[in-house]
Every structure is written in C-alpha cells, then in structure tokens.
Amino acid sequence: MRNLITYLSLIGSAAFIFAAVPVHADDASRNKEIQERFAQCDVNRDGKLTLDEAKGCMPRIYDHFSMIDSQNKGYVTVAEIEAVANR
C-alpha cells in the first residue's frame, strides 16, 4: 500500500511538471510572435506602435488599442501588448 501511494505521488508530480512546461512554452512562443509582428508594423522603428501603424498590420491590437493604451499616450509598446496577452 505504501509503495502504491509513493508511486501515485510520483506520477502526479510528473504529470504536474509536464503539464506546466507547455504553458511556459506557449507564452514564450506567443511573446516571440508578438515581438516579430510588432517589429514588422513599427514602420518608423521607434519602439512605439501608433493606431495607424496597428491598423493594417495588427488588427486585434487596432481593435483594442484604447484598452491597451490606458494612459492615452497615442501609442503602445511591445511590453504593453505582451502584458495584455499574458492576462
């Protein structure tokens, strides 16, 4: 019985570890994609994405621009987009 409990505990621990790894990999993959698309859309390469720059290039960012740009600066950064995506 004791061996069975130990065995089940090890299986549960392994399952938790393996289940946690893809989530991190998905976050890293998503952030990499955001960074790549941001770089393509940031026409003037100033590290800021304006509403006009987002319009044709990142439609979901364009649609939610005012929510992401909560301080009404007129631009969003890649860090702000990643923060919203990671919620």
Sequence and secondary structure as in RCSB ss.txt:
>XXXX:A:sequence
MRNLITYLSLIGSAAFIFAAVPVHADDASRNKEIQERFAQCDVNRDGKLTLDEAKGCMPRIYDHFSMIDSQNKGY
VTVAEIEAVANR
>XXXX:A:secstr
 HHHHHHHHHHHHHHHHHHHHHHHHHHHHHHHHHHHHHHHH TT SS EEHHHHHHH HHHHHTHHHH TT  SE
E HHHHHHHHT 
